[in-house]
C-alpha cells in the first residue's frame, strides 16, 4: 500500500511526553509532544520538535528551561485538553486537573501524575521544515519509585506509557522483550 509522504509518521509508534515550561511571570504551560527522543548519552541530550508559534517555544526562548513529563495510559483522555490552544498564560495543567510539583533543577514544574521526568536546559535549536527542533541538556532525571527497575529501566507493565500513532490514535499496554544484540 502506497501512502502520501506526509503520512510517514503514522508508521512509527512514538512515546508521548508533556512538556512543561513557564512564562516570565512563572505561570505554567503544558503541551503534549510525540516527535521527541533522547539524542546522546554523553553528554546527556534530549530533543523534541515544536511548532514555532507554540507557547512552549515562546517560554523556552524566554527562560531556556523545560521539563519532559513522561506520561502513562491514563493521560490518553487528557490529550484533548492539553492540546487545546488556550490564551497565553492560561494553564493547561489547571484545565486538565493536573498537579504542579517542584522540579529538582529547573524552574518549570513537573507534573506530579507523570510516570517519569527529564529536566532540561536549552542547549540549542534549529529550524527544520515547519518546526523547530529543540535540544536540551539533561540536568535531572527521575522515575516514580514504584515504576523503576534495575539498570535504570522502567517497568512497562506497571508504567503503561502512552504512545502516539497519529491524530486521535494511540498505543498502550506495550510489552518488554529482550533480544541479543549483534557485536559491533
Secondary structure, DSSP 8 states (H G I E B T S, - for coil): ----GGGGGGGS-EE-EEEEEE-TT--EEEEEE-SEEEEEETTEEEEEEE-TTSHHHHHHHHH-EEEEEE-BGGGGGGHHHHHS---TT--HHHHHT--EE--SSSSS-EETTSSEEEEEEEEEEEEETTEEEEEEEEEEEEE-GGGB-GGG-B-HHHH-B-EEEETTEEE-------------
